[in-house]
C-alpha cells in the first residue's frame, strides 16, 4: 500500500523520486485492475462502491496533496499531476470522491488556515474520515467570486451568522465540512470583503439538497447547499481574517486548474487507447478499419492532442512549484487540455462508429463525462479572459518601464 511506502522511510517535507515512483505504480495498478473493470457498475449505480472507497482511503488517496505533518502523503503539484493523469484513466467519479479533500477545499486549509484549524481538520481530511466540500459557486456567482451574495455578519459576542445558497457543490451529500465563502461587507479600498468559514455539515441551519441529476460523471455527487442563520464561532474564520476569502479562492482554483488539466490528459489517453484498440480489431469488408487512412488521421489527431496536453500540464506544474507562474500557466493548461479532451472524446466516438454511441461502451461514457471539465474550476471563457487580460496588463506594465538604453 502507498502508506507502507511512506512508512518505510523517514518522514520528510517532500516525497523523493523513488517513493513517488512506487506511489504512482500502485495508483496505476489500482485504477486499471480494480476500478476500470467496475466502471459500468459505478455508472449504473451512480455510486462508487464502498470497498473501492475504503481501498482508496487505505492507500492514502484522500490526502495525497495534504502535507505529511497533517497525515497526508505530501505530494507537490508536479507529482499531483502525474497522479491525476492516472486517475483520469477511469471513471471521473473515483477522483471526484477525494478531489475536494486534496484540492480546492483542502488547499484552503493548507495554505490559509490557522495552526488550530489545521490541527482540527486536516488529519481527518487526509484519512478520508471527513469529506470537505468547497462551497463557493452560487446561482448568481459562478466563475466570478466577486459576485457572491451569501452573507456573513458578526454578532456582538464574536460569532458569525451565515445566510445564503450554494449550487453544484461537489461531494455536498457526503460532506462533513463545508469550506464556505461569504461576503462580510461590500468591496472597498481594504479588500474584496469576502471571507471563508469552516462550517461543519451538522451545524444547525445547514441544508443539503438532493443530489443533482447530471449529463455524466455518474457517481460524482453534487447538490445545492443552503445556509439559514447558520452560527459559527470566530474560530471558524479561516486565517482569522475577513479578507482571506477571495485570495484563498483564487489560489485554490488556480492550483486546481492544473490538476483538472492533468485529469483531462488522463481521460484523453484512455479515449485514445480505446480508439486504437478498436481500430486494430474492428473490420470493414474484411479489413481492419485502422488500415484506412482517414481513421489513421483521427488517431493521429488524438495522439497529437494527448502528447501536447501532457507536455503543457507538466510545464504548468513545474512553473507552479517553482513560483514562476501561478496565474496564466494554470489557465493556459486548463483551457487547452479540457478543450482537447472534448475533441479526442468526439473522435473516439467517431472511430467506433455506431457502437461508440451505445451505453456501456467506454467512449460513450467518456464523451459525456468530459463535457463538465470545460465548466468547473472556471469555464473556458473565463480562462481566455485571464490569459488575454494578463498578457495585455503585462505588456502595459512593460511599456511604462523607463528605457535606460543608449
MOKA-V470160 format. One line per field, one symbol per residue. burial: b if it has 16 or more other C-alpha atoms within 10 Angstrom, else e. A space follows every 10 residues. Layout:
burial->???
This chain:
burial->ebeebbeeee eeeebeeeeb eebbeebbeb beeebbebbb bbbeebbbee eebeebbbbb bbbbbbbbeb bbbbbbbbbb bbbbbbbbbb bbbbbbbbbb bbbbbbbbbb ebbbeebbee bbbbbbbbeb bbbbbbbbee bbbebeebbb bbbeeeeebb bbbbbbbbbb bbbbbbbbbb bbbbbeeeee ebbbbbbbbb beeeebbbee bbeeebbbbb bbbbbbbebb bbbbbbbbbb ebbbbbbbbb bbbbbbbbbb bbbbbbbbbb bbbbbbebbe eeeeeeeebb eeeebbebbe bbbebbeebb ebbbbbbbbb eeeeebbbbb bbbbbbbbbb bbbbbbbbbb bbeeebbeee ebbbbbbbbb bbbbebbbbb ebbeebbeee eeeeeeeeee eeeeee
